[in-house]
């Protein structure tokens, strides 16, 4: 009987753990950028799949994360601008400058 209770308790705990919601994945590291006014900004551990606004547009983007960063010409991550930035790479931008970024 004691073994039966142990097995039931273990199965109950397993069911509870597998029923918990999973947390959103994040890119590990930081995104740093310089906007068109020369101001520096950074975002730590950005959530994958979330669109981030690049205030006033970015002339330099440093992807210091372990995920691919795609920059976009618009504010809503709908118009990709050039090739995505691989992890731990940087890019300089002219006209047009990116106004948003998303990690995958």
DSSP file (Angstrom, degrees, kcal/mol; ACC not computed):
  #  RESIDUE AA STRUCTURE BP1 BP2  ACC     N-H-->O    O-->H-N    N-H-->O    O-->H-N    TCO  KAPPA ALPHA  PHI   PSI    X-CA   Y-CA   Z-CA
    1    1 A X     >        0   0    0      0, 0.0     4,-2.0     0, 0.0     5,-0.2   0.000 360.0 360.0 360.0 -37.7    0.0    0.0    0.0
    2    2 A X  H  >  +     0   0    0      1,-0.2     4,-1.9     2,-0.2     5,-0.1   0.902 360.0  50.4 -65.0 -41.0    2.9    2.4    0.8
    3    3 A X  H  > S+     0   0    0      1,-0.2     4,-2.5     2,-0.2    -1,-0.2   0.888 107.8  54.8 -62.0 -40.2    4.4    1.8   -2.6
    4    4 A X  H  > S+     0   0    0      1,-0.2     4,-2.5     2,-0.2    -1,-0.2   0.916 108.2  47.9 -60.8 -44.5    1.1    2.6   -4.2
    5    5 A X  H  X S+     0   0    0     -4,-2.0     4,-2.5     2,-0.2    -1,-0.2   0.881 111.1  51.4 -64.5 -38.6    0.8    5.9   -2.4
    6    6 A X  H  X S+     0   0    0     -4,-1.9     4,-2.4     2,-0.2    -2,-0.2   0.914 111.5  46.8 -64.6 -43.3    4.4    6.8   -3.4
    7    7 A X  H  X S+     0   0    0     -4,-2.5     4,-2.5     2,-0.2     5,-0.2   0.920 113.0  48.8 -65.3 -44.4    3.6    6.1   -7.1
    8    8 A X  H  X S+     0   0    0     -4,-2.5     4,-2.3     2,-0.2    -2,-0.2   0.913 112.4  48.6 -62.2 -43.3    0.4    8.0   -7.0
    9    9 A X  H  X S+     0   0    0     -4,-2.5     4,-2.3     2,-0.2    -2,-0.2   0.908 112.0  49.2 -63.4 -42.3    2.1   11.0   -5.3
   10   10 A X  H  X S+     0   0    0     -4,-2.4     4,-2.2     2,-0.2    -2,-0.2   0.911 111.8  47.9 -65.0 -42.3    4.9   10.9   -7.9
   11   11 A X  H  X S+     0   0    0     -4,-2.5     4,-2.4     2,-0.2    -1,-0.2   0.881 111.0  52.1 -66.4 -37.6    2.5   10.8  -10.8
   12   12 A X  H  X S+     0   0    0     -4,-2.3     4,-2.1    -5,-0.2    -2,-0.2   0.916 110.0  48.0 -63.7 -42.8    0.5   13.6   -9.4
   13   13 A X  H  X S+     0   0    0     -4,-2.3     4,-2.3     2,-0.2    -2,-0.2   0.901 111.2  51.0 -64.1 -40.8    3.6   15.8   -9.0
   14   14 A X  H  X S+     0   0    0     -4,-2.2     4,-2.4     1,-0.2    -2,-0.2   0.910 109.5  50.3 -63.0 -42.7    4.7   15.0  -12.6
   15   15 A X  H  X S+     0   0    0     -4,-2.4     4,-1.1     1,-0.2    -1,-0.2   0.890 110.6  50.1 -62.8 -39.6    1.2   15.9  -13.9
   16   16 A X  H  X S+     0   0    0     -4,-2.1     4,-0.8     2,-0.2     3,-0.3   0.919 111.3  47.8 -65.2 -44.5    1.4   19.2  -12.0
   17   17 A X  H >< S+     0   0    0     -4,-2.3     3,-0.8     1,-0.2    -2,-0.2   0.909 112.2  48.2 -64.9 -42.7    4.8   20.1  -13.3
   18   18 A X  H 3< S+     0   0    0     -4,-2.4    -1,-0.2     1,-0.2    -2,-0.2   0.705 108.1  56.9 -73.2 -17.5    3.9   19.3  -16.9
   19   19 A X  H 3< S+     0   0    0     -4,-1.1    -1,-0.2    -3,-0.3    -2,-0.2   0.636  83.1 103.3 -85.8 -15.2    0.7   21.4  -16.6
   20   20 A X  S << S-     0   0    0     -3,-0.8     2,-0.0    -4,-0.8    -3,-0.0  -0.408  82.4-105.9 -67.9 142.0    2.6   24.6  -15.6
   21   21 A X        -     0   0    0     -2,-0.1     2,-0.3     1,-0.1    -1,-0.1  -0.367  32.8-120.6 -67.2 147.7    2.9   27.1  -18.4
   22   22 A X        -     0   0    0      1,-0.1     2,-0.1    -3,-0.1    -1,-0.1  -0.622  26.4-115.1 -86.8 149.0    6.3   27.5  -20.0
   23   23 A X        -     0   0    0     -2,-0.3     2,-0.1     1,-0.1    -1,-0.1  -0.459  37.2 -93.4 -80.1 156.2    8.0   30.9  -19.8
   24   24 A X        -     0   0    0     -2,-0.1     2,-0.2     1,-0.1    -1,-0.1  -0.391  43.8-113.5 -66.9 143.9    8.8   32.8  -23.0
   25   25 A X        -     0   0    0     23,-0.1    23,-2.0    -2,-0.1     2,-0.3  -0.510  33.7-160.5 -79.9 150.6   12.2   32.2  -24.5
   26   26 A X  B     -A   47   0A   0     21,-0.3     2,-0.5    -2,-0.2    21,-0.3  -0.937  23.7-112.6-130.5 151.5   14.6   35.0  -24.5
   27   27 A X        -     0   0    0     19,-3.4     2,-0.5    -2,-0.3    19,-0.1  -0.725  38.5-128.6 -77.4 127.8   17.8   35.9  -26.3
   28   28 A X  S    S+     0   0    0     -2,-0.5    38,-1.3    17,-0.2     2,-0.3  -0.695  71.6  25.9 -83.4 124.7   20.6   35.7  -23.8
   29   29 A X  E    S-B   65   0B   0     -2,-0.5    16,-3.8    36,-0.2     2,-0.4  -0.847  90.6 -61.6 124.0-161.5   22.8   38.9  -23.9
   30   30 A X  E     -BC  64  44B   0     34,-1.0    34,-1.8    -2,-0.3     2,-0.5  -0.953  22.5-145.0-131.2 145.6   22.2   42.5  -24.9
   31   31 A X  E     -BC  63  43B   0     12,-2.6    12,-2.2    -2,-0.4     2,-0.4  -0.947  24.0-172.8-102.6 127.0   21.2   44.5  -27.9
   32   32 A X  E     +BC  62  42B   0     30,-2.3    30,-3.6    -2,-0.5     2,-0.3  -0.949   7.7 170.4-118.3 141.2   23.0   47.9  -28.0
   33   33 A X  E     -BC  61  41B   0      8,-2.4     8,-2.5    -2,-0.4     2,-0.5  -0.995  28.2-140.8-148.5 157.3   22.3   50.5  -30.6
   34   34 A X  E     -BC  60  40B   0     26,-2.3    25,-2.7    -2,-0.3    26,-1.4  -0.973  26.7-144.1-114.4 126.9   23.0   54.2  -31.4
   35   35 A X  E >   -B   58   0B   0      4,-2.4     3,-2.2    -2,-0.5    23,-0.2  -0.239  34.2 -90.4 -86.5 179.7   20.1   56.2  -32.7
   36   36 A X  T 3  S+     0   0    0     21,-1.5    22,-0.1    20,-0.4    20,-0.1   0.675 126.5  56.2 -65.3 -16.5   20.3   59.0  -35.3
   37   37 A X  T 3  S-     0   0    0     20,-0.2    -1,-0.3     2,-0.1    21,-0.1   0.400 120.2-106.8 -93.3   1.5   20.8   61.6  -32.6
   38   38 A X  S <  S+     0   0    0     -3,-2.2     2,-0.3     1,-0.3    -2,-0.1   0.546  71.8 144.5  86.0   7.5   23.8   59.8  -31.2
   39   39 A X        -     0   0    0      1,-0.0    -4,-2.4    -5,-0.0     2,-0.4  -0.596  44.2-133.3 -82.3 141.5   22.0   58.4  -28.1
   40   40 A X  E     +C   34   0B   0     -2,-0.3     2,-0.3    -6,-0.2    -6,-0.2  -0.777  27.9 174.0 -96.1 137.1   23.0   55.0  -26.8
   41   41 A X  E     -C   33   0B   0     -8,-2.5    -8,-2.4    -2,-0.4     2,-0.3  -0.947   6.8-173.3-135.5 157.0   20.3   52.4  -25.9
   42   42 A X  E     -C   32   0B   0     -2,-0.3     2,-0.4   -10,-0.2   -10,-0.2  -0.994  12.2-159.4-150.2 154.6   20.4   48.8  -24.8
   43   43 A X  E     -C   31   0B   0    -12,-2.2   -12,-2.6    -2,-0.3     2,-0.4  -0.996  17.5-145.0-133.1 126.0   18.0   45.9  -24.1
   44   44 A X  E    S-C   30   0B   0     -2,-0.4   -14,-0.2   -14,-0.2   -16,-0.1  -0.766  72.8 -11.6 -96.3 136.8   19.0   42.9  -22.0
   45   45 A X  S    S-     0   0    0    -16,-3.8    -1,-0.2    -2,-0.4   -17,-0.2   0.892  81.8-154.9  46.0  58.8   17.7   39.4  -22.7
   46   46 A X        -     0   0    0     -3,-0.4   -19,-3.4   -17,-0.2     2,-0.3  -0.313  19.6-106.9 -65.4 145.9   15.0   40.4  -25.2
   47   47 A X  B >   -A   26   0A   0    -21,-0.3     3,-1.5     1,-0.1    56,-0.5  -0.559  35.6-113.7 -74.6 130.5   12.1   38.1  -25.6
   48   48 A X  T 3  S+     0   0    0    -23,-2.0    56,-0.2    -2,-0.3   -23,-0.1  -0.407  98.8  19.5 -64.7 136.7   12.1   36.1  -28.9
   49   49 A X  T 3  S+     0   0    0     54,-2.6     2,-0.4     1,-0.3    -1,-0.2   0.387  95.4 118.2  85.2  -3.4    9.3   37.0  -31.2
   50   50 A X    <   -     0   0    0     -3,-1.5    53,-0.5    53,-0.1     2,-0.5  -0.801  64.3-126.4 -97.6 139.4    8.5   40.3  -29.6
   51   51 A X  E     - D   0 102B   0     -2,-0.4     2,-0.4    51,-0.1    51,-0.2  -0.717  23.6-161.8 -86.9 127.7    8.9   43.5  -31.6
   52   52 A X  E     - D   0 101B   0     49,-2.9    49,-2.3    -2,-0.5     2,-0.3  -0.932  14.9-129.3-113.1 132.2   11.2   46.2  -30.0
   53   53 A X  E     - D   0 100B   0     -2,-0.4     2,-0.8    47,-0.2    47,-0.3  -0.593   9.3-145.0 -78.1 135.7   11.1   49.8  -31.1
   54   54 A X  E >   -     0   0B   0     45,-2.8     3,-2.4    -2,-0.3     4,-0.1  -0.890  31.1-121.9-101.2 102.0   14.5   51.4  -31.9
   55   55 A X  E 3  S-     0   0B   0     -2,-0.8   -19,-0.2     1,-0.3    45,-0.1  -0.192  85.1 -12.1 -54.7 121.0   13.9   55.0  -30.6
   56   56 A X  E 3  S-     0   0B   0    -21,-0.1   -20,-0.4    43,-0.1    -1,-0.3   0.489 123.7 -71.3  67.4   6.1   14.4   57.6  -33.5
   57   57 A X  E <   -     0   0B   0     -3,-2.4   -21,-1.5    42,-0.2     2,-0.4   0.236  55.5 -99.1  86.5 146.3   15.9   54.9  -35.7
   58   58 A X  E     -BD  35  98B   0     40,-2.2    40,-0.7   -23,-0.2   -23,-0.3  -0.849  25.8-179.5-109.5 134.4   19.3   53.2  -35.4
   59   59 A X  E    S+     0   0B   0    -25,-2.7    34,-2.9    -2,-0.4     2,-0.3   0.632  84.7  28.1 -97.5 -20.3   22.5   54.0  -37.3
   60   60 A X  E     -BE  34  92B   0    -26,-1.4   -26,-2.3    32,-0.2     2,-0.4  -0.982  66.5-174.0-143.0 129.6   24.5   51.3  -35.5
   61   61 A X  E     -BE  33  91B   0     30,-2.9    30,-2.7    -2,-0.3     2,-0.6  -0.991   5.2-166.7-125.9 128.0   23.2   48.0  -34.0
   62   62 A X  E     -BE  32  90B   0    -30,-3.6   -30,-2.3    -2,-0.4     2,-1.3  -0.939   8.3-157.2-115.8 107.9   25.3   45.6  -32.0
   63   63 A X  E     +BE  31  89B   0     26,-2.7    25,-1.2    -2,-0.6    26,-0.8  -0.689  21.4 167.5 -86.7  91.3   23.6   42.2  -31.5
   64   64 A X  E     +B   30   0B   0    -34,-1.8   -34,-1.0    -2,-1.3     2,-0.2  -0.042  45.6  99.7 -93.5  31.0   25.4   40.9  -28.4
   65   65 A X  E    S-B   29   0B   0    -36,-0.3    23,-0.8     2,-0.3   -36,-0.2  -0.605  82.2-117.9-109.9 172.8   22.9   38.1  -27.9
   66   66 A X  S    S+     0   0    0    -38,-1.3     2,-0.3    -2,-0.2    21,-0.2   0.190  91.0  76.5 -93.1  16.0   22.9   34.4  -28.8
   67   67 A X  S    S-     0   0    0    -39,-0.2     2,-0.3    19,-0.1    -2,-0.3  -0.847  89.5 -97.3-124.3 160.2   20.0   34.8  -31.2
   68   68 A X        -     0   0    0     -2,-0.3    36,-2.1    19,-0.1     2,-0.5  -0.593  35.4-152.8 -74.8 134.3   19.5   36.2  -34.7
   69   69 A X  E     -GF  85 103B   0     16,-2.6    16,-3.5    -2,-0.3     2,-0.5  -0.952   5.1-162.1-111.9 123.5   18.2   39.8  -34.7
   70   70 A X  E     - F   0 102B   0     32,-3.0    32,-2.2    -2,-0.5     2,-0.3  -0.922   9.6-152.0-104.5 126.1   16.2   41.0  -37.7
   71   71 A X  E     - F   0 101B   0     -2,-0.5    10,-2.6    10,-0.3     2,-0.3  -0.709   9.1-155.0 -97.2 150.7   15.9   44.8  -38.1
   72   72 A X  E     -HF  80 100B   0     28,-2.8    27,-2.9    -2,-0.3    28,-1.4  -0.945  21.8-139.2-130.0 145.1   12.9   46.4  -39.8
   73   73 A X  S    S+     0   0    0      6,-2.9    24,-0.1    -2,-0.3     7,-0.1   0.787  88.6  58.9 -70.5 -29.0   12.4   49.7  -41.6
   74   74 A X  S    S-     0   0    0      5,-0.4    25,-0.5    24,-0.1     3,-0.5  -0.327  90.6-112.1 -96.6 179.2    9.0   50.3  -39.9
   75   75 A X  S    S+     0   0    0      1,-0.2    26,-0.1    -2,-0.1    -1,-0.1   0.492 108.1  55.9 -88.2  -5.1    7.9   50.5  -36.3
   76   76 A X  S    S-     0   0    0     24,-0.1    -1,-0.2   -23,-0.0   -25,-0.1   0.178 107.6-109.4-118.3  17.7    6.0   47.3  -36.3
   77   77 A X  S    S+     0   0    0     -3,-0.5     3,-0.1     2,-0.1    -2,-0.1   0.914  86.5 112.9  57.1  47.0    8.5   44.6  -37.4
   78   78 A X        +     0   0    0      1,-0.2     2,-0.6     2,-0.0    -1,-0.1   0.615  62.1  56.4-119.2 -21.5    6.8   44.1  -40.8
   79   79 A X  S    S-     0   0    0      2,-0.0    -6,-2.9    -5,-0.0    -5,-0.4  -0.815  78.0-145.9-118.8  90.0    9.4   45.4  -43.4
   80   80 A X  B     -H   72   0B   0     -2,-0.6     2,-0.6    -8,-0.2    -8,-0.3  -0.193   6.6-149.2 -56.2 144.0   12.7   43.6  -43.0
   81   81 A X        -     0   0    0    -10,-2.6   -10,-0.3     1,-0.1    -1,-0.1  -0.883  53.7 -46.8-120.6  98.0   15.7   45.8  -43.7
   82   82 A X  S    S-     0   0    0     -2,-0.6     2,-0.1   -12,-0.1    -1,-0.1  -0.203 100.0 -22.0  75.3-169.2   18.7   43.9  -45.2
   83   83 A X  S    S-     0   0    0      1,-0.1   -12,-0.2    -3,-0.1    -2,-0.1  -0.456  76.0-100.5 -75.3 145.3   20.1   40.6  -43.9
   84   84 A X        -     0   0    0     -2,-0.1     2,-0.6   -14,-0.1   -14,-0.2  -0.249  37.2-109.8 -60.3 154.0   19.4   39.6  -40.3
   85   85 A X  B     -G   69   0B   0    -16,-3.5   -16,-2.6     4,-0.1     3,-0.1  -0.797  31.6-136.4 -89.7 118.7   22.2   40.2  -37.8
   86   86 A X    >   -     0   0    0     -2,-0.6     3,-1.1   -18,-0.2   -23,-0.2  -0.218  43.0 -70.2 -64.8 162.0   23.8   36.9  -36.7
   87   87 A X  T 3  S+     0   0    0      1,-0.2   -21,-0.2   -21,-0.2    -1,-0.2  -0.276 119.3  11.0 -54.7 139.3   24.5   36.4  -33.0
   88   88 A X  T 3  S+     0   0    0    -25,-1.2     2,-0.3   -23,-0.8    -1,-0.2   0.817 104.0 113.8  60.3  36.9   27.4   38.6  -31.7
   89   89 A X  E <   -E   63   0B   0     -3,-1.1   -26,-2.7   -26,-0.8     2,-0.3  -0.845  50.1-147.4-127.0 169.0   27.7   40.7  -34.8
   90   90 A X  E     -E   62   0B   0     -2,-0.3     2,-0.3   -28,-0.2   -28,-0.2  -0.894   6.7-162.2-133.5 162.4   27.0   44.4  -35.5
   91   91 A X  E     -E   61   0B   0    -30,-2.7   -30,-2.9    -2,-0.3     2,-0.4  -0.998  11.1-143.5-147.3 147.7   25.8   46.5  -38.4
   92   92 A X  E     -E   60   0B   0     -2,-0.3     2,-0.4   -32,-0.2   -32,-0.2  -0.877  21.2-160.8-108.5 144.2   25.8   50.1  -39.5
   93   93 A X        +     0   0    0    -34,-2.9     4,-0.1    -2,-0.4     2,-0.0  -0.954  15.5 173.2-131.4 145.2   22.8   51.7  -41.3
   94   94 A X        +     0   0    0      2,-0.4     2,-0.6    -2,-0.4    -1,-0.1   0.218  59.1  12.6-113.5-124.0   22.3   54.7  -43.5
   95   95 A X  S    S+     0   0    0      1,-0.1     2,-0.1     2,-0.1    -1,-0.1  -0.905 127.6  30.2-105.1 116.3   19.1   55.7  -45.3
   96   96 A X  S    S-     0   0    0     -2,-0.6    -2,-0.4   -23,-0.1     2,-0.3   0.533  86.9-162.9 -84.5 158.9   16.8   54.0  -44.5
   97   97 A X        -     0   0    0     -4,-0.1     2,-0.1   -24,-0.1   -38,-0.1  -0.758  27.7-101.1-100.4 151.8   17.6   53.3  -40.8
   98   98 A X  E     -D   58   0B   0    -40,-0.7   -40,-2.2    -2,-0.3   -25,-0.3  -0.478  28.9-174.1 -73.2 145.1   15.8   50.5  -38.9
   99   99 A X  E     +     0   0B   0    -27,-2.9   -45,-2.8   -25,-0.5     2,-0.3   0.419  67.9  24.0-116.3  -5.3   13.1   51.5  -36.5
  100  100 A X  E     -DF  53  72B   0    -28,-1.4   -28,-2.8   -47,-0.3     2,-0.3  -0.983  59.9-158.9-155.1 163.9   12.4   48.1  -34.9
  101  101 A X  E     -DF  52  71B   0    -49,-2.3   -49,-2.9    -2,-0.3     2,-0.3  -0.993   2.0-168.2-146.5 147.8   14.0   44.7  -34.2
  102  102 A X  E     -DF  51  70B   0    -32,-2.2   -32,-3.0    -2,-0.3     2,-0.3  -0.997  13.9-141.4-138.6 143.0   12.8   41.2  -33.4
  103  103 A X  E       F   0  69B   0    -53,-0.5   -54,-2.6   -56,-0.5   -34,-0.2  -0.782 360.0 360.0-104.9 146.2   14.8   38.2  -32.2
  104  104 A X              0   0    0    -36,-2.1   -35,-0.1    -2,-0.3    -1,-0.1   0.340 360.0 360.0-132.9 360.0   14.3   34.6  -33.3
